[in-house]
């Protein structure tokens, strides 16, 4: 990630988001565990809220553990539309 204005934690969170396949979702908790901070799922959410690289860094693919969408800087409707579009593309092209 570019520049030093972002924390190492943010960089780890955003980098881990890049590992989520298109058309799939993971939880804030999953990211927290993957970056070695298993209890920091709220901090993960805050970091994703600061993501200036969306949707290239696909924070829209991160949801709450209860299956609800959680937040998105572009709004929940936009998050749901992005997820639906990816799901449709994945299904259409069997990817």
Backbone bond lengths (Angstrom), bond angles and torsions (degrees), N, CA, C in turn:
res aa  C-N    CA-C-N  psi(-1)  N-CA   C-N-CA  omega(-1)  CA-C   N-CA-C  phi
1 X - - - 1.443 - - 1.528 109.45 -
2 X 1.278 115.46 145.81 1.460 121.78 -174.02 1.521 112.14 -77.81
3 X 1.313 114.40 147.25 1.456 121.98 169.51 1.508 115.26 75.13
4 X 1.325 114.48 165.59 1.448 121.32 178.74 1.518 112.34 -103.61
5 X 1.327 118.14 4.99 1.454 119.79 -178.02 1.520 112.93 -78.54
6 X 1.330 117.32 -5.29 1.450 121.70 178.50 1.525 109.74 -107.02
7 X 1.320 115.81 143.17 1.466 119.47 -179.47 1.523 110.25 -71.85
8 X 1.320 115.25 159.84 1.462 120.07 176.31 1.527 110.07 -62.18
9 X 1.319 116.78 -35.73 1.461 120.59 177.17 1.526 110.45 -60.60
10 X 1.338 116.47 -48.37 1.467 120.23 178.21 1.519 110.90 -57.29
11 X 1.303 116.75 -45.99 1.465 120.62 -179.21 1.522 111.61 -60.09
12 X 1.330 116.44 -40.36 1.471 120.32 178.71 1.529 110.69 -65.10
13 X 1.326 116.40 -43.53 1.461 121.14 179.92 1.526 110.20 -61.64
14 X 1.317 116.54 -50.22 1.463 120.64 -176.96 1.526 111.71 -65.29
15 X 1.329 116.57 -38.39 1.458 120.54 177.83 1.528 110.40 -64.00
16 X 1.326 116.10 -40.55 1.469 119.50 179.14 1.529 110.74 -65.55
17 X 1.319 117.32 -33.72 1.474 120.42 176.73 1.522 111.19 -59.28
18 X 1.299 116.26 -33.72 1.468 120.19 -179.75 1.526 112.08 -64.60
19 X 1.331 117.04 -17.59 1.462 121.81 -179.76 1.528 112.94 -84.87
20 X 1.326 117.87 -7.61 1.463 120.88 -179.15 1.523 108.08 -82.00
21 X 1.318 117.70 119.04 1.469 120.31 -178.06 1.530 112.53 -62.70
22 X 1.302 115.48 147.92 1.462 121.28 176.59 1.522 109.16 -58.19
23 X 1.333 115.58 136.47 1.455 120.68 179.63 1.515 114.32 84.79
24 X 1.327 117.09 1.87 1.458 121.51 179.01 1.522 109.34 -122.06
25 X 1.326 116.32 164.05 1.458 121.61 177.39 1.524 109.74 -129.24
26 X 1.317 114.58 157.94 1.460 123.17 173.00 1.523 107.01 -136.31
27 X 1.318 116.44 167.23 1.467 119.88 -178.57 1.519 111.74 -97.79
28 X 1.336 114.29 162.25 1.465 120.40 174.80 1.529 108.76 -58.24
29 X 1.325 115.83 -39.31 1.471 121.22 178.95 1.528 110.79 -62.66
30 X 1.330 117.35 -41.37 1.465 121.48 179.68 1.521 110.15 -58.79
31 X 1.334 116.39 -45.81 1.469 119.36 179.15 1.515 110.15 -63.80
32 X 1.341 117.17 -45.12 1.465 120.75 -179.65 1.526 110.70 -56.23
33 X 1.315 116.74 -44.29 1.465 120.55 179.43 1.519 111.59 -66.39
34 X 1.320 117.00 -41.86 1.468 121.24 -177.98 1.522 112.87 -64.74
35 X 1.331 117.02 -31.05 1.468 118.86 -178.98 1.526 112.11 -94.14
36 X 1.337 116.36 7.43 1.455 120.53 174.72 1.518 115.53 85.14
37 X 1.332 117.73 19.54 1.460 122.89 177.96 1.532 108.67 -131.05
38 X 1.342 116.88 70.01 1.462 120.39 -169.69 1.529 115.92 -59.56
39 X 1.288 118.82 -24.33 1.466 120.29 179.95 1.512 113.84 -95.46
40 X 1.309 117.21 4.13 1.468 121.05 -170.70 1.524 113.41 -99.73
41 X 1.321 117.41 33.55 1.468 118.72 -176.68 1.521 112.92 -65.56
42 X 1.333 118.59 -30.74 1.475 119.92 175.47 1.521 110.47 -69.65
43 X 1.313 116.35 -39.27 1.469 120.03 176.80 1.528 110.31 -63.93
44 X 1.328 116.54 -35.07 1.466 120.80 175.66 1.527 109.10 -61.07
45 X 1.327 116.92 -45.66 1.458 120.77 178.23 1.519 112.11 -59.79
46 X 1.316 116.57 -42.09 1.471 120.55 177.77 1.522 110.81 -63.85
47 X 1.312 116.19 -41.59 1.458 120.58 178.59 1.524 111.02 -62.41
48 X 1.319 116.20 -43.69 1.462 119.81 179.08 1.522 111.32 -63.90
49 X 1.322 116.54 -32.18 1.459 120.88 176.66 1.517 112.83 -66.59
50 X 1.328 116.78 -21.93 1.470 122.42 177.82 1.531 112.75 -94.47
51 X 1.307 117.64 0.32 1.458 122.63 -174.76 1.534 110.74 -63.47
52 X 1.325 117.65 108.45 1.472 119.75 179.89 1.530 112.67 -85.16
53 X 1.318 117.33 -0.58 1.462 121.76 -174.27 1.532 113.42 -105.02
54 X 1.324 117.29 8.72 1.462 120.76 -179.88 1.525 109.98 -69.14
55 X 1.298 119.24 144.15 1.464 127.71 0.68 1.522 114.29 -90.51
56 X 1.347 118.41 5.38 1.474 119.43 178.54 1.519 110.88 -59.73
57 X 1.330 116.96 -41.57 1.466 120.86 168.01 1.522 103.66 -93.39
58 X 1.332 116.98 105.51 1.457 122.10 -163.67 1.527 116.33 -78.06
59 X 1.316 115.76 66.84 1.461 118.73 179.90 1.525 112.06 -66.67
60 X 1.332 117.27 -14.72 1.469 120.25 176.71 1.530 111.35 -67.48
61 X 1.322 117.62 -13.87 1.467 121.27 179.74 1.524 112.61 -86.52
62 X 1.321 116.87 5.70 1.463 120.88 -178.32 1.526 108.78 -107.30
63 X 1.343 114.92 127.92 1.458 121.23 -177.27 1.529 110.18 -127.06
64 X 1.313 115.03 173.17 1.467 120.57 177.55 1.527 110.11 -76.28
65 X 1.307 116.73 159.25 1.470 121.80 -179.62 1.519 112.72 -63.51
66 X 1.334 117.44 -23.85 1.455 119.74 179.29 1.530 112.60 -85.09
67 X 1.344 116.27 4.40 1.455 120.99 176.88 1.520 115.17 90.41
68 X 1.318 117.15 -5.08 1.464 119.71 177.66 1.524 108.99 -81.83
69 X 1.339 117.13 159.20 1.461 119.53 -170.75 1.520 116.24 -66.51
70 X 1.317 119.52 -27.96 1.460 119.53 -173.37 1.519 109.10 74.24
71 X 1.311 117.51 -158.87 1.454 120.91 -176.72 1.514 113.52 -93.78
72 X 1.321 114.00 170.04 1.462 121.66 174.07 1.514 107.39 -161.28
73 X 1.314 116.05 132.02 1.470 119.96 -175.50 1.520 112.22 -61.10
74 X 1.327 117.46 -26.65 1.462 121.45 178.02 1.522 113.24 -88.62
75 X 1.321 117.19 1.52 1.457 122.03 -178.32 1.520 111.84 99.82
76 X 1.321 115.14 150.44 1.466 121.07 -176.99 1.531 111.46 -61.81
77 X 1.336 117.53 -40.66 1.475 119.30 -179.36 1.521 111.37 -59.91
78 X 1.324 116.79 -41.29 1.464 120.12 179.46 1.532 110.05 -65.74
79 X 1.337 116.53 -41.69 1.467 120.57 178.65 1.525 110.06 -58.60
80 X 1.322 116.60 -47.60 1.455 120.80 -178.70 1.527 111.62 -64.78
81 X 1.324 117.49 -37.30 1.465 120.57 177.87 1.524 111.30 -66.06
82 X 1.330 117.11 -41.93 1.466 120.53 177.60 1.527 110.66 -61.58
83 X 1.326 116.52 -44.90 1.467 120.41 179.99 1.528 111.38 -64.17
84 X 1.325 116.90 -41.49 1.461 120.63 179.67 1.524 110.66 -64.70
85 X 1.324 116.79 -43.25 1.468 121.00 179.48 1.528 110.64 -60.90
86 X 1.338 116.67 -45.48 1.468 120.21 179.25 1.528 111.13 -63.76
87 X 1.318 116.57 -41.02 1.464 120.48 179.78 1.530 110.24 -62.86
88 X 1.328 116.56 -42.24 1.460 120.60 178.91 1.521 111.48 -64.93
89 X 1.328 117.48 -42.31 1.465 120.93 178.97 1.522 110.95 -64.72
90 X 1.322 116.05 -42.10 1.468 120.26 179.69 1.522 110.05 -61.67
91 X 1.320 116.23 -42.81 1.455 120.88 179.47 1.532 111.73 -67.60
92 X 1.306 116.04 -43.69 1.465 120.86 -177.21 1.523 112.52 -63.11
93 X 1.315 116.25 -40.45 1.468 120.94 -175.37 1.531 113.35 -104.95
94 X 1.334 116.64 7.96 1.469 121.89 179.66 1.515 112.42 50.87
95 X 1.320 116.00 47.62 1.466 120.14 178.96 1.501 110.64 -108.03
